[in-house]
Amino acid sequence: MTGFTEMSTVQAAMLDRLTKPDLGWRFVPGGQLGRTVDSVLIETEVTAALARLNPEIAQRPGRVDEVLPRLRAAILSVTNDGLVAANERITSWLRGLETIHYVGTDSAAYPNLRLIDFDHPRNNSLIVSSEVTYHGLDDRRFDVVLFVNGVPLVVGETKTPISMERSWFNAAKDIYDVYERRAAGFFVPNVLSFASEGKEFRYGAVRQPPQDWLPWSRTTDEVVLPGMASVLRSVELLLSPEMVLDILRTFTLFSRRSSTSGGFTVKVIPRYPQVEAVDAIVARVRDQQRRQGLVWHHQGSGKTLVMAFASAKLRRQHDLDTPTILVVLDRLDLIEQVSAEFRSVGIPGMKVAQTRAELAQMLREDDARGVIVTTIFRFKDAGLLNDRRNIVVMVDEAHRTQEGRLGLDMRAALPNAKFIGLTGTPISTEDRNTWAMFGEEDDPEGVLNHYSVERSIADGATLPIHVETRLVDFHIDHDALDQAFEELAETEGLDEREAGILARRASRVDALMKNPDRVAAVCADIVDHYRRKVAPLGLKAQVVAFDRELCVAYYDQITALLSEGEEATVVMTTGKDDPEGWLAFDRERDAEARIKDRFRDVNDPLRFLVVTAKLLTGFDAPIEGVMYLDKPLRAHTLFQAVTRTNRRWTNPVTDQEKLYGLVVDYVGIGNELAKAVAVRDTGTGQRQPTDVNELITLLGEYIGVCIARFEGVDRTASAFEQLMAAQERLADEADRTAFAEQFVRCEGLFEFLWPDLALRPIEDDYRWLARVYKSIAPTGVADRLLWHRLGTKTQALIAEYVTDVEVDPTGLEDIAVDAGVFEALRELKLFPDAIDPRRPPTVPEVLDTLEARLRRKLAGPDVHPVWHSLADRLEALRQARLADAAASVRFLQEILDLARAVLEAEKRDADGTLDGMRVFPDRHKGALTQIFEEYAPDQTPEIIEHVVEQIDEIVCPVRDSGWQTSAPGDREVRRQLRLVLSRNGLAATGELYDRAYAYIAENY
C-alpha cells in the first residue's frame, strides 16, 4: 500500500495537472531524461531545438558544437561570478539576444541565436520530470523540473501535506539555503522556482529570500482557503508554457540596487496583477476603438514595474511600428527615481525630458521613439507636439494633477495618443474624477485591471496599516483643522517652497502647530514611543511636519533627545532666501540618494527622516515601520503618505518579519486616517481593524482562545511543574501545531503593540503562553515559518524582572509569616481587609501583594529608578533558596524591609520627594555603601559606588556556596577584598576592612 508521501500526494497531483492537454507538458521520469547527473542541460533536446530554430545550424549541424560550449561556459561561470550574474547572462541567450559568428563565415551581420520559440510556445519541447538528480558540490534531487527544449527553466520542491510541522516555507528554504548553493549550476537558466506542501503555493526568483515569495492567482478569482484546489489553480495559471515563457521574455528584470555597503543586483520577476495589468495595457493600446484605460493597483504593489514591463512589451509589438512611450509623473523628485529604476531594469534608449524645451525637441523636432520620462508640468501651454497614433502615455498616480488644465494641455499636445492612467487612489468628486479622465464606460468597474488593498494584503504583497491616536493635548482644534485642510488643498501642484509660503498665511494654524511647548511635547513623545515600540523591531521612522520651518524645529528637538547610535535628518527642498541654518539640508540628488540608502540600512544609525512633502510619495523603504503624522492631510494625499509603511520587510539580523505598518496621529485626524487605511475584507469574511485599540481587543480574544486549551493547569505550581503540565496537553503533533499557529498569531500582534499600557490585563497570560511555546519548539526539521524565533519584545518579556510564574521549588510556599512579621505588615496596611487575620499569609501571598503594588508603578511611561530597584529586590526574594531556619528568619525580615521600602516609596512619590530616597537594587550593596560612607576617608566619597560594584563582582559568584567554611575560599575572598581597597586608595586593614569583611561573610 502506498504511503502518504510528498511523491504520492502533492507531486502526483501536480504532475497530473501539468500533463493535461490544456497545459501540454510531457512527463519523462528523472532517470530517463537522457542526461548525465553532472549535466544541467538535456543536450539532445537542446541540439534538436537549435537545428529547428536556426537555419544556419540546420544547414550545417556541426555548428551546434560552436554553440554548446558557450552555453556550458555560461553555466560554469556561476562558480566565479555568482548565481544572479550567471542567470542574467544566460537569460540573454535564452531570449535570443546573443549573436554567433560561426567559423568560416564572413557575414557582417551575425545572426541571433534562438534557443526557444517564444511566438509559438507549444512548438517547443515541453518536458516535466520528477526526482531529477544533479551532482554539484554533492548529489541533489529535485522534486519537479520543467524543461523547455532541454533547458531546466522551473524547479519545484514539495513537502507532504501530512506533516503538520513542515510547509511550503521549508521547501522554499531548501531551494534557497541548500540547492541554490550546493547545486548552483542547475539554477543558472532558472526562470522561477516554486514550493508547496499541498495547501499553499509560493514562487520566487533565484536568490530571493523565501519570506518574499508570493502566491500566484488571478485578480478576478475569489480569495479561497488553502488547499489542493488552490494549489492546482496556481499551477495551471503560472506553469503553463505560455506564462513561463512570457515571464522569461518580458517579465524578467535585473535591477541594480544601491546600498551603503555598495551596489548589488537582484533578479525581479512579476506578481500576477502586474502581468494582468501589462497584458491589459497592451491590448488597450492595440484596440482601434478605445483611447484610454485605468489601472488601479493598491499602493506598494509595484506600479513602477508595471510601467517598465509594459514599456518592454509594447516595444516588441511589430504592428505598433516602433512606438513612443511617455512615462508622465507629477513630482520633480520622482523623475530621478523612476528613470533610475527603468535604467536598472535594462530599458534601452530611455530618455529624460527635464524641461519643456527638451520635451518639445524630442517629440516635435526629433519625433523620438522609445521611452521618455517627464512630468505633467512640461506640457503647460505646449501646443501640438506630435499627432502620431503610436504614442502611448502612461500617467503615474493619475489622480493628482491630470484632471485639471495640465491634463488638458497634455491631451492637446498629443491628440491621437493612447492614455493609460495608473493609480492606487482614484478620486471621484464633482470637480475631479479619475475614472472619467482615464476609464472607459464599458470596462468592468471602469478599470482595465484592479488589484485591491484587500487582495494585496491577503496575498502578503503589502501589509495592513494601523492607526494610533496620541494624547488629545497634541491635537489642534477642529476649526483650525478645517482651516488647514482648506488652505492646504490649494497646494496641489506647488513645490515645497511655494506650499510653505501658502501655509504661513494660515496664521492661526501656524501659531498652533509651532507653539514651542507643543513642539517639545510632540518630539519627546515621538522619541519615547519609537524607542519603546518600534526600535526593538529594527524598524525606522518618518516624521511628517506641517511645513519646512517645523521640519527644522523637529529635527533640532529630536536630535537633542537622541543617544549615541541614533540619528535624524531632514529631507526637504531649500531656496536662496531660506535661513542659513537650512543649508545643511540643501542636498544634490546623489547626496539625497545616499540618505535614502542609509535609512534603508538596518545597521545604519539614521533612525528618523523628518519631511513635510518630500518622500510622501514614491519613496520605497520597507524598513519604515512607523509614520509620525503631524500635518493635516486628507483623501488621496493622506493615503499616499501613510502607505509608506505598508511594505513587507524582514529584519536580516533577527529574521523577524514586519507584520504591520503604523501611523501615529498627532493632529487629530483619526476619522480621515481610518478611512484612508480601512480594509473591508481580506478573504476571511471579517472587516479588518484599523485602530490600535481595536487590535488590543483582538489580541485579548486571541490569547483567550489560545490559553483555553490549558484550562486546569495549576499556574500557582512551580515553573517546572507548570511547563510539564502544559506540555502534556500538547503531546500530540496536531495539538502542538494548532497551539503554535494560535500563539504565532498572538505574537504578531503583541510584537506590534507592546508596551501599550492597555496590554497589562493580558500580559501575564501572554508571557505564560510564550514560555510554553518556547519550551516545546522543535529543532532542525520543523517548519521555520511556524516555529520561528520569538520576537525581541517577547524574549524581553519572558526574562523581565517581575514574573508571574512562581519560582522553582525552594520551600518558600511552606514558610508561613510568623505572628510578629504579620502584625508588622498589617500595621503597614499592606494587605486588604479581606485577608483573614486568623490565618497568617504565605510568603507567595506577601510577594504577590508587593508585586501588584509595584506593577502599577512600573506601568507608566517614565518609571523612576526607585521602582526598578524595588522590583529587582522582589525578584531576588522570589529566587532565594533557604537552607536552614536561620536563613528563613532573615528572609522574613527582608520581606518586611522590602514592604516598608515599597510603602515609603509610595509616600515619597505622593509628596514629590522620591528623588531623595536611597534604594539599592541589591540589599547587600546598600549596606556596604553605608559602611564605606561611614569609614572611608573624607576625600574619597565619590568612589564609593565604584568600590562597592567591584566588591559585588568578587562575592556574587560565590554567594551561598559555603565559602566561609572553606579555608581556601575564605582566604581568596579576603585577598580580593584587600586588592579592591588598595586599588582605590583605601586602607587594606583596619576598621573599614574588618566591617566590610564581616558583613560580606554574614550575608554572602
N, C-alpha and C positions, 0 to 999 in steps of 0.2 A: 504494500500500500504506500503510495507516495506521500511524503510528509509535507507539512505546510512550510515550505522554504520560499525564499525570495524568487528562486528559479521557477517553482511550480505555481506561484501566485502572481506577483507583480510582473516579473519578466514575461511569463507566459501570456498574460493579458495584453501587455504592450506589444509583444511580437505579433499576436493575433490581430491587433488593431492595425499595426503598421503594414501588414501584408494583405489587408483587404484591398480590393480593386481600386477604391477611390483614392487610396494613398499610394499604392503601387510599388512598395518595396518588396524585393525578392529575398527570401530567407536562405542563408547559407550558414551552416554551423561553423563555429570558430576554427575547428580543426580541419575544415575542408575549403579554406579560402585560397589555397594555392600560394601562400607566402610563408617565409621563414619567420621564426619568432623574433628575430632581430631586425626585421624589415617593417617600416611604417606603412609603406605602400603595397598594394596588390599590383605588382609591376606588370603582370599580363593584362590586367584591366586598364592600367594607365597607357600601355603601349597601344592597345586597341583603340582607345579614345583619341590618342594623338594622331593615329592614322585616319580615323574617321573625321576629325575636325580640322585637320591641317593638310591641305593639298600638297604642300611641299614634302611632307613626310609620307603621304600616301604614294606619291610618285617614286620616292626613294626611301623605303622603310628603314634603311640603315641609319638614317638621320636621327632615329629615336635614341641612338647611342650618344648623340650630342646633347640631347635634352635631359635624359635621366640623370647623368652625373650632376647637372646643375640643380635639379630638384633634390638629389641626395645631399649636395653641399648645403643647400638652404636649410635642410633638416638638421644636418650635423652642426650648423653654426650655433645652435642653441647652447652648446657647451660653453662657448666663449661670450656670445652676445646676449644671452638670456632669452627667456621664453617669449616675452612680448615683442622684442625686436625681431626674433626669428619668425614669429607669427605674422608680424607686419610685412616682412619681406616676402614670405610665401603667399600671403593674401594677394599681393600684386601679381604674382604668377598665376594664381587661380582665377583672378579676374580677367586675365588675358591682356594685361597692360605691359608685359615684358616682350622684348623682341629677341630674335635669334638670327645671328649671321652664320649661316651654315657654311661649312668648309666647302670650298670650290665655287662659291657664288660670288659675283661681283656687283650685285644689285645695290644701288644706293639706298633703296627703301627696304629695310628689313621687315619681314612680316611679323605681326604679333602672334605669339604662340597661344593657341586655345587649348585649354585642358577641360573645359566644361561648356556645354551648350546652354546658355542662360535663357535664350529666347524660346527654347523648346525643352523644358526640364525633363519631360518623360522620354526624350531621346537619349538620355544618359543612362549608363549602367547604374542601377539603384539597388544596392545590397544592404540588408540589415542582418547583423550577425550577433551571436551571443557567445559569452565565455571566450573572448579573444585574448590570447596571450601575447605579451610583448616583453622582450628582455632588454631593459635599460640598465640601470645600476644593479637591478635584480629582476626576477620574473614578476610581472604583474598581470592580472587577469581582469579584463573589463567586461561588465555585465552585458551592455548593449552598445553596439557601434554601428553607425550609419556611414557606408562608403558610397561616394559618388565617383564613378569612373576610377575606382581603385584607391581613392584618397579618403582617409577617415576624417569626415567633417564634424561628426557629432559623437560624443561619448556619454553614455548614461550609466549611472550607478544606482542600484536598487537595494532596498532593505526589506526584510519580511515584515508584513503588517501584524504578525502575531506577537512579536516582541514589543512590549509597551514602553521599553526604555530606549528604543532606537527609532530615529525618524529620518526624514529627508536630510536633516541637518548633518547627521552623522555621515550620510552618503556624500553630501557636498564637501564635508571636511576631509573625507578620504581622497576625493579628487584634488582638493586644494592643497592639503598638507602632505599627501603621500604621492599620488600618481603624477601630478604636475612637477614634482621634484625628483622622484625616483625613476619616472618614465617620461621625462620631458619631451623627448623626441617625438613620441606618439601624438603629442598635443600641438606640435608646430603648425600643422594645417587645420587645427580645430576652429570651427565656426562658433560652436557653443557646446556646453555640457549641461546635463540635466540630472536631477536627483529626485527620487520618490520612494516612499515606503507603502504606496498603495492608498494613502489618504490625502497627501498633498504633493504637489508637483512644483518644483522650482528649477530655474535655469540661470546660467551665468557665463561670463566670458573667462578666458584664461587669466589667471591671477586676480580674479575678482573675489574678495572675501565672501565666504558663504552667507554671512549675515546680510549681505547686499543682494543676494539672489532673490528673484521675484517670481510671482506666478504668471502664467500666460492664459489669457481668456479673450473675451470679446466684449466691447462696451455695451452691446445690446443684450448680452446674456444676463440672466439673473445671477446674483451672488448666491452660491449654493454651499451647503455644508461640506466639509472634507469627506472624501470617499473615492472609491474606484471610478465611479462615473465621472466625477470632476477631473480626475487624473487623465482618464482616456479622452475627455474633451480637450484638455490641454495638449495631449499627444497629437490628436487629429488637426488641431489648429496650428501648432508650432512646427511639427515634424513632417508636414507634407513636403515633397520635393520642391514645390514652388516657393514655399515660405523659407525653407532652409537656404535655397539658392538666392532668393531676394535679399535675405539678411546678409549673405556673403557679398553680393554685388553692390547693394545700395545702402544697407543699414549698418555697415561695419566701419567704424572710425577709430583712428588712433590719435588721441588727444594729448598734447603736450601740456603738462601741469607744472606750475611753479610752486616752490616751497622755500622756506628759509634755509633748508639744507641743500638746495639745488633742485634742478628740474628733473622730471621723470615722465614717462609715457604710460598711459593706460589705454587699454582696449575698451571701446564703447560699443555695445550692441543695444538694440532698441527695446523699449517696452511696447506692449501690444497697442496701447492707444496711439503711440507715435506712428506706428506702421499704418494703422487705420487712418489717421489724420493725413499722412503723406499721400496715401492712395486716394483719399477723397479730394485732396488738393489737386493732384494730377488729373483726376477725372473731371473736376470742375474747369480746370484750365483748358482741357481738350473739348469741353462742352461748347458747342457753337451757339447755344441759345442763352445761357446764363453767364453773367459777367462778374459775379461775386459769390462769396461764401464766408461763413463764420466758423472758426474752430474754437470751442470753449473747453479748455482744459484747466483743471484746478492748479492754483499757484504751487510751484515747486515740482511739478510733474514733467518738466523738461521741454518747454515750448521753443527755446533756442535751438535745441537739437532737432525739433520738428522742422524748423526753417532750414537748417543745414541739410538734413536728409532730403527734404523736398527740393532744395536747390540742386542737389546732386542728381536726383531722379528726373527733374524737369529738363536738365541739360542733356539727358540721354534720349529724350523723345525726338526722334527724327522728324516727325510730322510738325514739330514746332519751329523748325528751321532756325536753330541756334538762338534761343530766346534771351531776352534781358530780364534779369530777376532783381528787383529792388527790394531790399530789406529796410523798412522805414521804422525808425524809433522815435520816441518822443522826449528823450532826455539826452543832452550832450554827453554826459558821463557814461552813457551806455554804449556809445559808438565804439570806444576802445575795447570794452569788454566783449561785445558781440563779435566785432571784427576779429579779435584775437581768437575767440572760440572757433570762428569759421576757418581762420588760417590754420589753427591747430588740428582741425579735422580734415585738412587737405583739400579744401575747396579751391581749385586752381583759378587764376585770373581774377581774383576778387579785388575790387577797388573800393575806396572810401571817398565819398564826396563830403568834404568838411565845410565847404562854403556854397552859397548859391551859384557863384560863378563856376565852381568846379562841377556842380551838378548839371548846369546848363551846357558846359563844354562836353561832358560825357554823353548826354542824351541828345542835345540839339546838334552840336557840331560834329562829334565823333561817331554818333549812332552806335555807342558801345554795346557790346554783348557781354554775357557773363553775369557775375553777381556784383551789385553795387550796394553798399551800405551807406545810409544817410539818415537825416532826421526830417520830421514833418516841417520844421521851420524853414528848411531850404526851399520849400515850394511857395513861400509867400510871394504873391504877385509875380509868379514865374512866367505866366503866359504859356503858350503852347510849346512844349519841349519835344514831344515825339508822338506821332499818331500811329505807330506800328501796332498791329494786333497781337504780336507775340511778346508783349511786355507783361510780366507778372509782378504785381506789387503785393508783398507780404507785410502787413502792418502789425508790429508787435504792440501788445497792450492797446488794442483797438478802441478801448472805452474812453481814453482820456482826452485826446485832442482832435480826433478825426471827425467829430460831429459838427465842428464849427467852420469858420471861414477858411482855416488852413486846410481842412479836409476837402472843401470845395475847390480851393486853388490846386490841390494835388490832382483831383479828378479832371479839372480843366486842362492841366498840363499834359495829361496822358489820357486822352479821351477814349481810346479804344483798348486800354489795358484791362486785364483781369485783376480784381482786388480781393485779396484774401485777408480777413482780419483774424488775429489770434488774441485771445483774452482769457484771463482767469476770473474776471469780474465784470461781466457785461452790465450795462445800465439801461433801464427803461423808465424814463421820466418824460414829462411833457416836452421839454426842450432838448433832451439828449436821449438817443435811442440807438444802442449798438446794433440791435437786430435790424432796424430799419436801414442803417448805413451799410451793413455787410451781409445780412441774411437774405435768403430767398424765401418767398412765401411758401413754396411747396417743399422746402426742406423740413424734415421732422424736427419739431421744437425750434425751427428757424435756424438750425445749425447744420454744418457739414458733419461734424463729429463732436460729441460731448463726453468728456471724462470728468465725472462729478467728484466733488470733495468726498462724498460717501464712499464711492468705489475706490478712489485713490487711497483712502485710509484703510479700507477693508483689504486692499492688495498689499498694504505695507509700503506703498510708494512714497507716501507722506505721513506725517504724524498728526494726531489731534492737538488742538491748541486750547489751553485753559486760561481762565482769567482770574486774577487775584486782585481784589479791590483793597487798597491800603487805607489807612486811617482817614476818616472824613475830614480831619483837621487839614489835610493836604489839599483837599478839593477846592476848586473855585466855584462860586455860587452859580445857579442855573442861568440867571440873567446875563452874567458875564460870559458864561459858556456859550449861550446863544449868540451873543455879540461876536465872540471869537469865531464861531462857525461861519457867520455871515461874512466877516471880513476875510477869513482865510479861504473862503470859497472863491474869492476874486483872484487868488494867487495861481489859478490854473494857467500853465504856460509860462509863468515867470520863473526866473532863476532864483537861487537862494538870496542873493543880494537884494534883488528887486522885491521879493516876498518879504524880506526883513524890513525894508523901508515901509511897506504897506502895513505890516503887523504893528509897527511902532505907532501908527496912528490910533490904534486901539488903546488909548491911554489908560483906560480902566483895567483892561485885561493885562496890559503890560505891567502896570503897577502891582497887580495882584500876583502875577507869576514871578516877578523879580523882587518881591519882598525879601530882604536878607534873612530874616528868621525862617521864612518858608524854604528858601534855598538850602539853608543849613540843615533844616529838619529833613527835607526830602533826600538830600545827599547822604546824610547819616543813616537814614533808613535803607537806602539803596545798598550801601556798603555792608551794613549788618545783614540784610536779607540775603545778599549774594553769598556772603561767607557761610551763612548757616544752611542755606537751601540749595545753592547752585554750585558753588566751588567744589564741594565734596564729590560731585559727579564728573568733574573735569571740564565742565561747560563754561562758556563765556557769555558776556552780556553786552547789549546795546542799549544806550540811554538816548531817548528822543526828547530833546529840549524844545521850548517854544520858539526860539529864534537863535541867531548866531551869538548874540550877546550872552544869552543864558547858556549856550554851549560852553563858552569860555568860563563862565562863573561856575558851572557844574564841574568842569574839568579841574579848576583850581581847588574846589571844595573836596571833591572825591580824592584827588591826589594827596591832599593833606591828611586824609584818613587812611590811606593805604600803607601797608607794611612792606618790608623788603621782599622782593619777589612778586610784587603786584604793581601793574602799571595801567595807566589810562591815557587816551589821546583823543583829539578832536579830528573829525573828518568833515570839512566844510569848504566852501569857496570863500575867497577873500578878495578885496578890492583895494585900489590905491589909496582910498580915503579912510580905510579902516584903521583902528588903533594899532600902534606899533607892536603891541603885545600879541596881536593876532598873526603876525608874520610867520611865527613858528608853524602855523597850520597851513601856510600857503605852499602846497607841495606840487611838484610836477607829477605827471602821470606815473612815471616809474617809481617815484617815492611813495605815491599813494598805493600802488600795486604791492610794494613791499610791506606797507602797513597791513593790507588785507591778508597777505601771506603770513605775517606774524600772528594776526588774530586767529587764523585757521590752524595754527600750530599749537597742539596741546601742551608742548613743553615751553612755549614762549611766555614770558611774564605779562605780556599785554592782555589784560583781562576785560577792559571796558573800552568800547567805542562810543563816543558822545557825538551825536549828529542832530540835525534839525530837518534836513531834506535829503541830503546825500545818503546813499546806501539804504534808503527806504524801499527802493525797487531795484530789481535786477541784481542784487547782491546775494550771492550764494555762498553761505558759510554754515555748513551743517553743524559746526561746533557751537553755534549760537543757541543757547538754551533758554534765554530769557530776554525780553524787551521791557525796559522800564519806561513807560509811556507818560510823559508829562507835557503833552501837546494836544490840543483839541484837533482830532481828525474824524472824518466820517466817510461812510459809503465806500467807494472803491479805493480811495486813498488809504483809509484805515485798514481795509482788508489787505491791500498790497503790503502795508507796513508790517502788520502782525504776522503775516505768513513768512517773514524772515526766519521764524523759529520752528517751522514745521518740517525741516529737512531731517532725514534719517542720519544718525551718526553713532558709531561705536567707539568707545574710548580705547585707543590702541594700547594703553598701559594696563588697564584693568579688565578689558573685554566687556565692560558694562555698556549696555545699549541705552541710548536716549529713547525714551518711550513717549514723551510729550513735549510740546512747546509751551512756554509760559509767558503770559503778558501781565505785567503788574501795572495797575491803573492808579495814577496819582492825580488825575484831572477830575474824575467823577463822571466818566462816560461809559459806565458799566453797561447800560442798555445798548448803546451803539456797539460796544465790543461784543456783547452776547450775540447780536445779530450778525456780526462780522465772522465770528468763529463757529457759529452753530452748525452742528452736523445732525441731520434729521435721522438717518438710519444707515448703519454700515453693514446691513445684511443680517443683523441679529434680531430685527423686529422691534428694537427699542431705541428711543432717542438717546443720543449720547450727551452726557452732561458737559457744560461749558464752564461752569463756575467752580472754583476750588472748593467752596463749601459743599457743593453737591458731591464732589469726589470724596470728601471726608465721610459723608454719609454712606456713599457706595463702598468705601473701604471697610467701614464698620459692618456692613452687610456681608461682604466677602469673608471677613475674619470670623463672623458668626457662623457661617456655613462651614468654614474650614475647621473650626475648633469643635464643632458639634460631634465630629467623629471620635473625639477623645472624652466624651461625656463619661463621668465616673472615675476618671484618673485622679488620684489624690494629689493635688498640687500643693499640699502642705507637707508632703513627704520630702525626703532628701532629694537633691538634684538627680543623683544616680537612679534612685527608685522611680522618680517621675519619668525619666527618659526610657527606662526599661519598660515601664507600663505602656508608654506611648508607642514604643516600637512593637510591642505585642499586638497592638491594634493595626499595625502596618506590616504584618508578617507576609501577607500575600502581595505578589508583584503588582497586581492590578490595583490594590489599595494604595501601595506606595506611589504608583504613577498618578493615581487620581489625587492623592494628597499633594504631590509635587505640583501638579497643574493648578490646583486651588491656591497653594501657597505662592507660586510664582506670580499669579495674578495679584495677590495681595502685595507682594514685594514691589512690583512695578509701581503701584500707587503709593506705597509707603516711601519709596526712594524719592518719588516726586514731591511728596507733601511734607515730609519730616524737615524741620522740627515744629510744625504748626502746633500751637498750644491746644487746639481742639482735638489733637490725637491722644491727649493724656488718658481719657477714659478707656481707650482700646490698646494703649501702649503695652501693658503687661501681657495681655493675650497675644499680641503680635510677637513680642520678644520670646515668649514661651514657644510659640509655633516655629520661630526662626531657629531656636535651639534644637527642636525636634528635627526640622528639615536638615540642619547641618549634620546632625548625628547619624542620619540614615542615608545621606547622599552616597551613591556608589562611586567607584573609581574606574578610570580607564575606559571601559566599553560603553558606559552609559550615554544616553542621548544628551549631548552637551548643550542642546537648545533648551532642554527641560531642566537638567541638573547643572545649571551654570553656577558660577561663583556668586556668593551673596554680595549684594551691593555694599558700597562703602559705609552708608548710613546704618544699614542693618548690622554690619560687622561691629561698628562702634557701639550700637545699642546693646548688643549681646554682652560686650565687655564693659558696659557702663558701671559707674561706681555704686549706684543704688540698684539693687536687684530684687526681683520678685520671687525668684526661686530660692527656697531655703538652702542653707549651706549643707554640704555633705555631713554625714553623721559625726558629731563631736561630743554628743551628750548634752548639748545646750537645752534640748527640749525637756530634759529630765530635771533641770535645775529650776527650782521654784524660788521666787524672790522672797527673801525672809521678811519677817514682820517689820523689822526696823527700816529696811530699804523701802518696802512697800509703803509704809507710813510716810516716809520722806517724799516718795513720788506723789502720794495723794496730796500732801501739803503743797507740792509744786503745781497741783491741779493739772497733772499730765493726762490723767485718764478721765473719760466722760463718766457721768454719774451711773451709767448703765452697768459699769463693771461691778460685779458682786464683791463687796468688801470682805465677805467671809472666805472668799477663795482667792488667795494671792495669785496674780497673773504669772504666767510662764515667761521665760526670757524671750521667746519669739514674739509674744504679745507686746512686751515692752518695746522691743526693737521695731516691730511693725508700727506701733503708735508714733515712735520717734521718726520713722521713715515717712509716714504720712504727713507729718508736720514739715519735714524737710522738702518733700516733693513740691509742696505749694510754693516754697521759696525758690526752688530750682526751676520752676516753670516759667519765670519771667524772662524777658529778652536780655536784660543786663543783670547777671547774677553776681552778687557781691562775693569776694573770695572767702569770706567767713562761712558762707553756706557750703561751698565746696569743701572747706576744711572739715566742717562738721559731718558732711556726708562721707568723707574718707574715714573719719573716726568710726562712724557707724559700720561701714563696710569691714573695717579691721575687727570690730567686735563680732560681726557675723562669722568671720573666718577664723576666730580664735579656737585653739584646741586646749582643753583643760585637762591637765594631767593629774591633779590632786585637789583635795579640799581647799588648801591654801590658795591655789590658783582660782578656784571658784569664788572665794571670798573677794579676792582682788577684782575679779571680773565683774561681780555685782557692784562693787564700789565704782568701777569705771563706768558702768551703765548710769549710775546715779550722777557721776560727774558730767557725763555727756548730756543727760537730761537737764541738769542745771545750766549747762552751757547753751543748749538749744533755747531754753526759755529766756536766758539772759540776752541772747542774740535777738530774739523776737522783741523783747522790751526795748533794747537799744535801737532796733530797726524802727520801732514805732516813734521813738522820740528823737531820731536823727543822729544818734551817737554811735552807730555801728562801726564807723571807721576807726574809732578808738578802742575797739575790742581786740584783744590779742588771743587768737585761737590758732592752734598749730595742727597741721594735718596729722602729725604723729605725736601721740601723748608723751612719748619718751623725749622727743626733741624739745617739746615745750619745757619740760623740767630741766633739761640740760641747758637750755638757753638761760633759764633763771639762775642756774648755778654759775654759769660763765659771767652773767651780768654782775653777780654778787662778788665774785672772787677774781675776775680778770683785772689787770691794771687799768687805770682811768683812760690812758691814751689809746686803748685798743678796742673800744666797744664796737667800732664799725666792722670788725672781722668776726664778730660773734657768730653770726648766721653761717658764715663760710666754714668756721671751725666745726660747728655742730653738724653741718652737712657731711664733712669729711669723717667725723666720728661715726655718724649714722652709716656711712658706706662700709666702715670696718665691721660694725657689730650686727647690722641687719642680716647678712648672710649666715651668721652663726646663731641667730636668735632661737631660743628654745631647743638648742642642740645639746645642752648639758655641758657646755664648755667650762663652766665654773668648777665642775668636779674632775676635770682633766688637767693635769699639770701642764702638758704641752699647750692645751687650748688656753688656759689662764695666762700662761707666760706670753703667748702670741698676742692676746688682746691687750695686755699691759704694754708690750713693746710698741704695738701700733698706736696706742693712745699717746705714749711719750713722743713718738715721731711726729704726730699731728700737732701736739703742743709746741714742740721745738720748731717745726717748720713755720709756725705762725707767731714766733717770737714770744711764746708764753713759757712759764716755768714748767719743766717736766717733772718736778717734785713739789711737795708742799700741799697746802690745803686744797687748792684748785684741783690738782691731780687726784688727791685722795677722795674728795667728794664726787668727782666725776666718775671715778672707777667704781666707787661704792654703788652709785645709782645704776650704772650700767650692769654691774654684777647682779643686782637685785631684780632688775626689770627686763633684762635681755636673756 
